[in-house]
Amino acid sequence: DKEETPVKIFTFNGVVYQTYQEMVDAKRKRNLEALRSSGLLDAKAAIHSSVMDQKRAAATARGLKRSKEEAPATNLPRRKSSRLAGESASGIYVESELGNGRVSIAGGTIEYEEPEPAFFKNRVNDGSDLSISEAVELTGSKWTKEGTVASAEQFMTRTLSDIVNRTAVTTSRRKPQGSPTTVVNAISTTITSNNLQSHLDALSLDDAETCVAKVTPERIYSVTCHPSPHHIIACAGDKKGHVGIWNVDQYNPNVSANTTAEEGRENAMKSTNDGVHLFKPHSGAVSSMIWNASGTTLLSASYDGSVRAFDASKQVFEEVFATYDDDEQYKNKIGYNLDNGYKSWVQCMELDHRYGSDGKCFFLSTSEGSVMHVDLRSNGKLTFDQTLSEKKINSVSLHPDGNVMATAGLSTIVQLWDVRQMGASDKKAPKPLAWQHSGKSINSAFFSPTGKRIVATTMSNTLDIFEDAHLASGLIKAPKKRIKHDNMTGRWLSTFMARWHPATFSGEEIFIVGSMQQPRTIEVFAGSSCNLMLQIRGDALTAVASRCCFHPNADKLVVVGGNSSGRVTVAR
């Protein structure tokens, strides 16, 4: 006779279960109920919430801090109405409200003279150089306190100069002669298409105490990074003309090399500015900021019509270009007769790499639909000022070959132009080589580092990817890929502008863009497949990062995002 296999019986708390897994599930359920009844889970949740609140508070407190305003020494006299003061009424009253803060008065007249601005277009000065101390003091008493100027001067004269000296000069982008040259894009030697995803997945935003800081007082319009491969210097420009520079790792060349990481963090906590230094070289929104390839010059373009360059060797913010009206006193200025009033401003700036990477030549797009080319070599001149659209041009991008330029803006069209035809002596209006209609306005359109692709951020809620558009002719019926993407940032947030990483990874190109998703995230896409590669999330990212960029370092991925409260977040 065959032996019968004994039947396994699974019992728990007097209940018989058919399988072992059912018994295990019953035990887990009992344990969970016991934890709930004991209150341990609620205590854990409360502790976690408290810790997270402390981290968020630390992140919020890092960076710029308002100076405490002192109370007036004497009490101001109490206000009285004309009736109580025994004065006769003037008889003037508000007859009707007209909207936009305007009113119609009756019963008399009010004499009011509009105060004349001290400088053209309310700029910070007459165009003369701004020293570091002057640029800091222009931020106002709210953001300056004892030691602020000295700290900024020490950073700019010592720390930044040391970083510049240690930054390798990118010789591949330079050519001794003055003839145009093609850019050779940076190629990563450590990150390849095979390990790119793992490097992206390693990006973290979980340390809220070190990943975020308030860098500008107002909404951020532009972000950029110093090209140093050794240090992270994040820069942001806001809507009021402030430029904030954040020494993320609190690097100080005067600190001993034997200083431990813990000591470095303690020094950072003791610092009054947390590595953030604020300047005000402009009076209008800083629409674009770019470092030259060697990291010696930071160029900033503003809605006030000026372009300033901070030169690490001169240690001043120099006005290298500015638009002016047709007044005779500005006749010797490069930008003479280029300003047409309050509706005229500089919208975007792009370096012209054809004549070197030192930032001496650049393109500017304007709110009136024109593109200018400024050449600062020798005595400086305006190479051309060409009207390419009837509406504002939001972005201008030069192909690496130096021959084709892409523009996009409120005209709802991405257009490609032959730069060699600009400023021709026959004064004929140039015609685009190719174009593509989006349907709604376009926030930006930028060439990839190889020039094979263009990414356009549109208000049709798409990210449009074009391939070989610089070789196209006439109407481009549709982009290669149209990615659905919520770009409706609204009135109070800066618009999204997808930007490429300046390097390639075994032929792969990637771009970055902000997102309206909850929880807050920054998105990274692959250029070839157009697939979403990563959603960067973490405790340090609590608001929409409207303006994002990659650090130029080809061998280490670092992401920088700026939001509308003036805070900058760094993922690495």
Salt bridges, closest charged atoms under 4 A:
ASP53 OD1 - ARG56 NH1 3.51
ASP207 OD2 - ARG265 NH2 3.71
ASP238 OD2 - HIS242 ND1 3.08
ASP249 OD1 - ARG572 NH1 2.78
ASP274 OD2 - LYS65 NZ 2.77
ASP304 OD2 - HIS282 ND1 3.74
GLU318 OE1 - LYS314 NZ 3.48
GLU319 OE1 - ARG308 NH2 3.98
GLU328 OE1 - LYS331 NZ 3.87
ASP339 OD2 - LYS121 NZ 2.56
ASP352 OD2 - ARG354 NH2 2.79
ASP352 OD2 - HIS373 NE2 2.67
ASP375 OD2 - ARG377 NH2 2.79
ASP401 OD1 - HIS399 ND1 3.14
ASP418 OD1 - ARG420 NE 3.00
ASP464 OD1 - ARG482 NE 2.88
GLU467 OE2 - ARG453 NE 3.22
GLU467 OE2 - LYS480 NZ 3.01
ASP468 OD2 - LYS452 NZ 3.22
GLU509 OE1 - ARG453 NH1 2.61
GLU523 OE1 - HIS485 NE2 2.83
